[in-house]
Each structure stands twice: as C-alpha cells, then as structure tokens.
Amino acid sequence: MAWSRTSRHQRGYGTDHERKRKALLAREPLCRECRKHGRVTVATIADHIVPKAEGGTDDDENYAPLCVECHCEKTSRESAQAQGRTYRQRLRIGLDGWPEQG
C-alpha cells in the first residue's frame, strides 16, 4: 500500500491556525512546559493540548505555547502512547552540565 502524506492545510493547519499561533505567541511568548520547570525558553509552536487526532479542537483554550524541544518530547510521548509503546523521557542537561530534575 502506498503511503501519502496530506498537506498541512488538509490536516487543518492553514491560515486560521497561523493567525491563532501568532496571537498565542504574542500573548504568551515563553514555553509553558519549560516555565513549569523553572526554565525560560522562547516558544515557537502553538501546540494542541489535546491532539486533533484524538478529538482536540481549534479552540483557543486547546492551544499551548511550546519550544521545539518540548513539542518534540510531547509528540514522541503521544506517538508512543498511540502505538502502545513505553515512552522513555529524554534526559535534559542544564547549563551547569548536570542533569535537570523534573
């Protein structure tokens, strides 16, 4: 069976998503997940808290600002869960060279 990927517009990430992304990052420019752990990181992605594939909506309340690293971590965790695999969280190394807690 041939695999084909649909475009981002076909998956619902068109003009409306870009407008919401821009507004969210203007209101909340720092990564929400990093802030929970005491880190200050610029957010560049408007992530769906509940993924669209799991019934998440495009309502403003379902968006969270994330940095690329946190977005990749969340996406990997969700992918493993959807496939029934165990997810192992990556170890983060702080600026001091020691592993970060949390």
N, C-alpha and C positions, 0 to 999 in steps of 0.2 A: 504494500500500500504506500503510495507516495505521500510524503509529508509536506504540507504547505502552511506557512505562517501567514496569518491575516495581518493587515496593516494596523498601525496604532489607531488610526481613525475608525477602522472597522471594529476594533475592540472597545471603542468608546473614549479614546484619549485624543479627541480633536480640539477644536477651538474653545469649547466650553471648559474643558479640563485645563487648558493652558491659562485661561482667564482666572479660574479658581486657584490654580497653582501660584500665579503671580500675586493675587490678593492675599493668599495664606502666607506666603513667604515675606510679604511686606508687613503683615501684622505680627508674625512670629518668625523672625529670621534665624533663630537658633534651633538646632536639632533637639526635639523634645526628649528623645531617648537618652542622648548624651547628658542633657540637663538633669535627668533623674539620677545620674551617677556622678554629678559634680563636674562634668566636663563642659567646656564651651567650644562648640563646633558649629560652623555655619551650615544651615540646612539648604539643600538644593533640590530636594524632591518632595512633592506633595503626595504622600502615600495614603492609600485607602487603609484605614484601621481594620475594617472587615473587608477582605478582598472581594472584588467584584465577582470573581469566580465562585465565591461562597455566599453570594446574595447581598454583598455590600452595595450601598447606594452611592450616588454622587452628591449627597447632601453635604453641606459644609462641615457638619459635626462628624462625618466619617473620614475626614482628612487630617493627617498629622504631618508636620514638617520633619523630615529626616535628612541626615547627611548620607552620603553614598555608602559609607561603611555600615551604618545601622540599617539602611534599606537592604543591602545585600544580605546582612545577617537575618533580618526578618523574612526576606524572600526565601532564603535557604531553609529556615526553620519551617515555614509554611509548606514548602515543597516536600520536605521530608515527612511532615505530618500527613499530607495528602497521599503520599506513596506508602505510608505505613512503616517508614524507616525511623530509626532512632537518630535524633539530631545531637551532634556534639558541638557545643558553643566554642567559637574561636577564643583563644587566649589573647587578651589585649595587653600590650606593653606600654607603660606610662612613659612620660618624658624623662623620668629619672632612671629608666632602664629596668624597673621592677614590674612584675605583673600587677595589673589593676584588680582591685576587688570589686565585685558586683557586676 
